[in-house]
Amino acid sequence: MLDQTRPAIRLARCGQDGLLKRADKRWFSTDRRAPIVTDAMNVAVIIIFVLGIGNFTMHRAVMESGHPLLRAWPGLAHPLGRKIAFGTEFLVLLLALMLASHGWPGFAIAYAIYTACNGLASWLMLSGRV
């Protein structure tokens, strides 16, 4: 008969010694690896998300500027070409978010560099230097 006064503790076999140890929710029951979600990943996802908002803002500003370089490129003159360009921007953002959330927080730095390059290109086009 089970003792109703104490909560049930889930036990799992860990290691080669075969000893029973308590299985914690944040740790895998069969090995001693670290938790899947870490603080670095959460920070990286937040950074990438905020940079993504900036990228979409810059992208839209350049598309609506009517710059001669954009008019000269036949693919972007058509409305479908602009939708494809925004879709590509979204796929880059989604890929960076997925990789950062699955254990590669260094992609926040890579996406920051990508955003800096987009910012420089946007500034050059919107200020009339190109």
C-alpha positions as CSV (number, residue, x, y, z in Angstrom):
1,M,0.0,0.0,0.0
2,L,1.3,3.5,-0.9
3,D,2.0,6.0,1.8
4,Q,-0.3,9.0,1.0
5,T,1.5,11.4,3.3
6,R,4.6,11.7,1.1
7,P,4.5,12.8,-2.5
8,A,5.7,10.2,-5.0
9,I,9.3,10.8,-6.2
10,R,10.2,9.7,-9.7
11,L,13.4,7.8,-9.8
12,A,15.7,7.1,-12.7
13,R,18.8,5.0,-13.2
14,C,21.8,7.3,-13.8
15,G,25.3,6.4,-14.8
16,Q,27.1,3.1,-15.0
17,D,26.8,2.3,-11.3
18,G,23.1,1.8,-11.7
19,L,22.2,3.7,-8.6
20,L,18.7,5.2,-8.4
21,K,18.7,9.0,-8.3
22,R,15.9,11.5,-8.3
23,A,15.0,12.7,-11.8
24,D,14.7,16.5,-11.9
25,K,12.6,18.3,-14.4
26,R,15.4,20.6,-15.6
27,W,17.9,17.7,-16.1
28,F,17.7,14.7,-18.3
29,S,17.0,11.6,-16.3
30,T,19.5,9.4,-18.1
31,D,22.6,11.6,-18.1
32,R,24.0,14.7,-16.5
33,R,23.8,17.2,-19.3
34,A,22.9,20.8,-18.6
35,P,19.3,22.1,-19.1
36,I,18.2,22.7,-22.7
37,V,17.3,26.3,-22.2
38,T,19.9,28.7,-20.9
39,D,20.0,32.4,-20.2
40,A,22.4,33.1,-23.0
41,M,19.9,31.6,-25.5
42,N,17.1,33.8,-24.1
43,V,19.1,36.9,-24.4
44,A,20.3,36.0,-27.9
45,V,16.7,35.5,-29.1
46,I,15.6,38.8,-27.6
47,I,18.5,40.6,-29.2
48,I,17.8,39.0,-32.6
49,F,14.1,39.9,-32.4
50,V,14.8,43.5,-31.7
51,L,17.4,43.7,-34.5
52,G,14.9,42.1,-36.8
53,I,12.4,44.9,-36.1
54,G,15.1,47.3,-37.1
55,N,15.9,45.4,-40.2
56,F,12.3,45.4,-41.3
57,T,12.0,49.1,-40.6
58,M,15.1,49.9,-42.7
59,H,14.0,47.5,-45.5
60,R,10.6,49.2,-45.7
61,A,12.1,52.7,-45.6
62,V,14.4,51.9,-48.5
63,M,11.6,50.2,-50.5
64,E,9.3,53.2,-50.1
65,S,12.1,55.8,-50.9
66,G,11.8,55.5,-54.6
67,H,15.6,55.4,-55.0
68,P,16.8,55.2,-58.7
69,L,18.8,52.1,-57.9
70,L,15.6,50.2,-56.9
71,R,13.8,51.4,-60.0
72,A,16.6,50.2,-62.2
73,W,16.4,46.7,-60.8
74,P,13.5,45.1,-62.7
75,G,12.7,42.5,-60.0
76,L,12.0,45.1,-57.3
77,A,9.9,47.3,-59.5
78,H,7.1,44.7,-59.5
79,P,5.0,44.4,-56.3
80,L,5.7,40.6,-56.2
81,G,9.4,41.3,-56.2
82,R,9.1,43.4,-53.0
83,K,7.0,40.7,-51.3
84,I,9.8,38.2,-52.2
85,A,12.4,40.6,-50.8
86,F,10.4,40.9,-47.5
87,G,9.9,37.2,-47.4
88,T,13.6,36.6,-47.7
89,E,14.3,39.1,-44.9
90,F,11.7,37.2,-42.8
91,L,13.4,33.8,-43.6
92,V,16.8,35.2,-42.5
93,L,15.3,36.4,-39.2
94,L,13.5,33.1,-38.6
95,L,16.7,31.1,-39.3
96,A,18.7,33.2,-36.9
97,L,16.0,32.9,-34.2
98,M,15.7,29.2,-34.6
99,L,19.5,28.6,-34.5
100,A,19.9,30.9,-31.4
101,S,17.0,29.2,-29.6
102,H,18.5,25.7,-30.3
103,G,21.9,26.3,-28.7
104,W,23.8,28.6,-30.9
105,P,23.6,32.0,-29.2
106,G,26.6,33.3,-31.3
107,F,24.1,33.9,-34.1
108,A,23.1,37.1,-32.3
109,I,26.5,38.5,-33.1
110,A,26.2,37.4,-36.7
111,Y,22.7,38.9,-37.0
112,A,24.0,42.1,-35.4
113,I,26.7,42.3,-38.1
114,Y,24.0,41.6,-40.8
115,T,21.9,44.4,-39.3
116,A,24.9,46.8,-39.3
117,C,25.5,46.1,-43.0
118,N,21.8,46.7,-43.7
119,G,21.9,49.9,-41.7
120,L,25.0,51.2,-43.6
121,A,23.4,50.4,-47.0
122,S,20.1,52.0,-45.9
123,W,21.9,55.1,-44.7
124,L,23.8,55.4,-48.0
125,M,20.7,55.0,-50.1
126,L,18.4,57.2,-48.0
127,S,21.0,60.0,-47.6
128,G,21.6,60.2,-51.4
129,R,25.3,59.2,-51.2
130,V,24.7,56.3,-53.6
